[in-house]
Amino acid sequence: MSNTTPPGWYPDPWNSSAQRFWDGGQWTDHVAARNGAAERPRLADGAPIYGLLIWLIAALPVISGVLVWFIRIDFAGYIDQLRRLESWDGTGPMPAFDPFSMFGPGYWVNMVVSIVLYAALIVLAALDRRRLLALGVERPFHWAWAFLGSIVYVIGRSVIVRRVAAPRGLAPMWVAIGVTVAVIISSVVWSAIYSAQMLNQLGDLVNTLPTT
């Protein structure tokens, strides 16, 4: 817009679905949707829209991606227990059978940490939303969306923040997407390696079975 443009409502250069008031010399903070509904007011340039909380939320899946490498499942041992139980002839003590013994300590640690991380995600999202409200963001993305996962909250939060702080606001979303992709790749690699190890265990077990 130039200084010769008369004051009035014009398409918002930062939000294509809204219009912003031009006072004849500069854009103002008065914004309205194209249909006349009130829009969220734009934050001041340089407003601290990020902060530690959102970066923690975006990076939380890294912990799960690392812990998966410590999971060990003794599937061969489980089959061996079943084999000894089935071969029991009823005399003497019954062979011990513990279906949970196949899960190593890493599995249980992973389960506990996953629950703690899930709770931490909800708390961090609620605190982050409170921070955005204090910053002046109207109707920020609700923290309850974090129940669907950190990536859902980060994306929703980033979209709304960008509307009031464009062109900034999307950085946490790209970090969260990158972290999620890295965790998925890590999990796939772990699954492939562990599947090969498990097949080797089963192969060794089969070789110890008596032949008829």
Secondary structure, 3 states (H helix, E strand, C coil): CCCCCCCEEEECCCCCCEEEEECCCCEEEEEEECCCCECCCCCCCCCCCCCHHHHHHHHCHHHHHHHHHHCCECHHHHHHHHHHHHCCCCCCCCCCCCHHHHECHHHHHHHHHHHHHHHHHHHHHHHHHHHHHHHCCCCCCCHHHHHHCHHHHHHHHHHHHHHHHCCCCCHHHHHHHHHHHHHHHHHHHHHHHHHHHHHHHHHHHHHCCCCC
